[in-house]
Every structure is written in structure tokens, then in C-alpha cells.
Amino acid sequence: MKTEGNKMEIKGIIVSGTHEGSYFMSLDVYQGEFKEKLGFKPFPGTLNLEISKKDAKSLIDLREHMGIIKGSGKFGDVKFLPAQLNREISGAILFPVKTEHSDEILEFVAEENLRKAYHFKDGDPTTVKIDEVRFIK
């Protein structure tokens, strides 16, 4: 990971997920807030990226600076950081509050199906760039 001021760059590798992101990202409770807070309606699914334990620890340390998408009822909150994938794809990395998953797996969300639009496949190297490590909630 490279850091420079309030900027951070993390290298990762695309991996398959459990496909639960598709379900949760399609829920209206999340769609509306993402549109409001990120300026786009996210594709109902996430691109999973495996990162190093060291980078995962650095991101955990940033949790109090992340934006929050409020859940409702049995659907929990989701913390997020606006980010860019491979320096060209705008989106956000997500951190579901209730869900138990590996800290070494990042969930990246964007406006389009990234696997189809960019022909990504498991094992492809990626870079996630976070321009600001703080976000107004």
C-alpha cells in the first residue's frame, strides 16, 4: 500500500464472492442512500478483491472516518469510502457492519457490472485508490 497525505493506494486480486452482495445491493433501503451519498445508483452486486492483511488493518483503522449507509430493520448499516478501481472506475469500497467476512476481502461497488464491462476475471490484479481518507457523514 502507498499512502500520501490523505490518499491511499491498495493492490488486490479479483476473487469470487458468495453472491450475497447482489441481493443486498438490490434492496431499496441501500439503493436510495447510495444514490444520495455517492451520486450514482450502484449495480446490484460487488466486485471482491483480496488484499494483504497489512492493508486490511490500515482500512480497519479508518472506520471512524467512513461514510455510513443506514440500514433498516434486519438490514444493517454499511460503511463506505469513495474510491477508484484501476485509476479509472469510480465507485466505493463497502464494509457491511453486521456481516461477518474476512477483512482481507474488499467489496467494490460501481454503477455498472464491472466483470462484464471490463472483462475482469478471478486472479486479475487491481489497484484501489482512495483520494480522501475522511468523508462527511
Secondary structure by P-SEA (a helix, b strand, c coil): ccccccbbbbbbbbbbccaaaaaaaaccccaaaaaaacccccccbbbbbbbcaaaaaaaaaaccccccccccccbbbbbbbbbcccccbbbbbbbbccccccccbbbbbccccccccccccccccbbbbbccccccc
